Amino acid sequence: MAELGICACPGCEEDVTSDNAALSEGQAFCCTGCAAGHPEGLPCAHDGCPCTELNRPSSGEPTREGY
């Protein structure tokens, strides 16, 4: 298991490892919710993480693809 740093999702402070990494746009995220940009309120995999609310897209706003 390799450490990849902190999740690239703004407001998320979870560690990303080679075991849990979700990659998108050349960045490492801690879960698919973060990698996708939290579409339709898709939460961070870590309970209580503030990034879910901080990064929830407005209605109709495009989200990241390819996670």
PyMOL commands that set and color helices and strands:
alter all, ss='L'
color gray80, all
select helices_A, chain A and resi 32-36+39-41+51-54
alter helices_A, ss='H'
color red, helices_A
select strands_A, chain A and resi 3-6+15-17+22-24+27-29
alter strands_A, ss='S'
color yellow, strands_A
deselect
rebuild
show_as cartoon
